[in-house]
Amino acid sequence: MSDKSNNGYQKIDRYDEKVIGEIAGNYKNILASIGEDPNREGLLKTPERVAKALQFLTHGYDLDASEILKSAMFKEDYSQMVIVKDIEVYSMCEHHMLPFFGKAHIAYIPNGHIVGLSKLPRVVDVFARRLQVQERLTNEIRDCIQDTLKPAGVAVVIECKHMCMSMRGIQKQNSVTTTSAFTGEFDHDKTRSEFLRLITANLS
C-alpha cells in the first residue's frame, strides 16, 4: 500500500499483507479479551476485515499532500477568492480511535498560481486518513496549501460530528464541532466575513 503514483496519490486497493497479518492477530486477541469467541463462524474473518479497514482508514500516512498540489499547479493571473465547500471529511479520533465526520470548506486567494480543484479535497483526505484531532487537521490543511501554493491567503473551516461524544462519554448525538484556520488576507475581517458568508449561502 506504500507505492505512490507520480503525483503522490493513488486509489488504495492493495494492502501490505505483513501489516494485515500483524493487525489481524492483535484483533483476534481483542475479540477474545472482550468475551467473544474469535473462532465462531461470524467472526472468523473479522480480524482480517478490520485490519484492512484500518489500513485504508490510515493510508494518509503514505501520501504527500504537497506533491498532490504540485502535480496540478498552473500559472494564472487570477487574484480573487477560490472556494471549494462541502468537502466530505471522514477521519478517526486519535484518543479513542472512533470516527468523526462532516464537511470542510476551503478558500484561497491565488498569488500567481491556481491549483486543480480536485486536489483540494485530496489534500483533505491525506490528512483526514490519519489518526487525528480536528484542530490539528484544520491547521495541517491550511499550512499545506499556504506553504505549497504560497497564495495571498488561505481559509479552512471544518464542521464535524464525533462518535467519541455521541456513542460514549457525554453521549450528545446532535453536537457539532467547528474549527477554523486562516492566513494572510483572511486575517482581515472583511475578507473573512465574505468567505463565511459564501460558505453558508445557498447559491443553487
N, C-alpha and C positions, 0 to 999 in steps of 0.2 A: 504493500500500500504506500510505500515511501517514494515510489517512482513519480516524477513530475514531468509534465509536458513543458514545452519551451516557454510558455507564458506563466508557469507556476501553478497551473490549475488543471485538474483532471476530474472526470467523473469517477467516483470511488466505487469500483465494482470488483476489486481484488482485495485480498486480505493477507496479512502476514501470518502464515499457518503456525509458526512457532509461538507468536504472541497469542493467537487464538487458543492454542493448547494450554498455555500458562494461565490465561484468564479463566478459561472454562474449568480447569482443575480447581481454581480457587472458588468459583461459583458453586461447584458441586459440594465443596465443603461448607459453604454458606448455607445451601439448602438443608444440609443435614443439621447445621447448627441452629436453624430456626424451627426444627422439629419436623421437617419434611423428609420424605423418602426419595432421594435423587435417582433411585433405580426404578421407580414406578413408571408406567408407560408414558404418562403425560409429561413427565419431567426428564425423560432420558436425553432429549436433545436440547433441553432448555439451557444448560451451561454454555453450549456452543453458540446457540442463538443469541444469548445475552452478550457473549464475548464479541460476536460480530457486530451487534448493535452498538456496543460500547466503542469498538474501534472506529466505526463510522461516525459516531457522535463526537469523537475527539480527533477526527482526521485533520483538523485545522493546524495541529502542531507540525504537520508535514508540508504545509503550504506557506508561500511567501507572498503576503498581501501587497507589498511594494512592487514586486515583479509583475503581479497581475495588473496593477495600474500602469506600469511602464509599457506593458505589451500593447496598450491601446491609447497612448498619449499622442495628441495631434496639435501642431501649432495652429492657433486660430485667434483672430482679432475679435474676441468677444469678451466683454467685461461686465456682463450683467449676471444676476444670480441664476444658478442652475440648481434645481431641486429634484431629487428623487424621493418620493414619500411612500409611506405604507409598505416598506420593505419587510417581509416576514422574517422574524427572528426566532430561532429555536436554539436554546443553549442549556447547560446544566450548571446548577449552583455548586460551587466547589465545597461548600460547607456540609451539604447533605447529599450531594450527587442526585438531586431531584431536578426535574426540568423547570425552566422558566421560558416564557414565550410571549411574543407580542409583535410590535412593529417599530421599525426605525425610520426616521426621517433625516435625510442628509441634504445639505446645500453647500455649494462652494462658489466663490466668485473668481473666475479664471483670471490669470495674470500671464497671458501669452500661450497657455496650453489648456486644452479641454481633454476629457477622457471619455472613452466609450461608456455609454450609460449603464450597460450591463455589468461593468466592472465594479461599480459601487455596491450593488447587492452582493457580489462575490467577495468583496472586502469584508462586508458584514459577516458572511458565512465563515471566512477564515478565522476570525476572532471569536465568533459565537460557537464554533465547533471545537471548543476547548473548555476545560473546567473554568468557570468564570464567576465574577460578581458583576452586577450590571454597571456599577460605577466604573470599574476598570475597562469593561467592554466599550463603554461610551468613549472614554479617553483614548483607547487604542485605535478605534476607528478614526477619530478626529486627527490624532497625531500622524497616522499613516498617510492620510490624504494630504495633510499640511506639509509633511516632510517630503513627500514624493512629487506632488504637483506644484508645490510652492505657490498656491493661489493667494489672492488678496484676503481671503478669509474662509473659514470652514465652520459649519454649524451641524451639530448632531443632537437629535432628541430621540430617546428610546422610551417606549411605554411597554411594560411587561407585567404579566401575572406570574407569581412564583408559587410553585407547588409546595415548597417548604413552608409557606404561610397558609396555603389552602388545605393541604392534606394532613398536616401535623402542626404542632406548636399552637399558634394562636387560632388557626382554622378559620380564617376570614376569607371566604370564597370570592368576594367581589372587589377586593383591594387591588389597585394597580399602582405600580411604582414607575415614576417618571424621572429620568436623568437627562442632563443636558451638558454639552461642552461646546465652547466657542473659541475661535481665534480671529485675529485681525479685524476686518470690518464688522464682523458680527459682535464685537465687543461694544459697538456703538448702539445705543438704544433704538435709533431709527431703523437701522438695517436688521437688527434682531427682531424688532416688532413686525417688520414686513415678512420675515421668514416665518414667524409664529402664526401670523395671520394667514399666510398661504398654505401652511400645512394643515390648518384647521378648516380651510374653506372647501366647500363642495363646488368644484368648477365644472362638473359634468352637466 
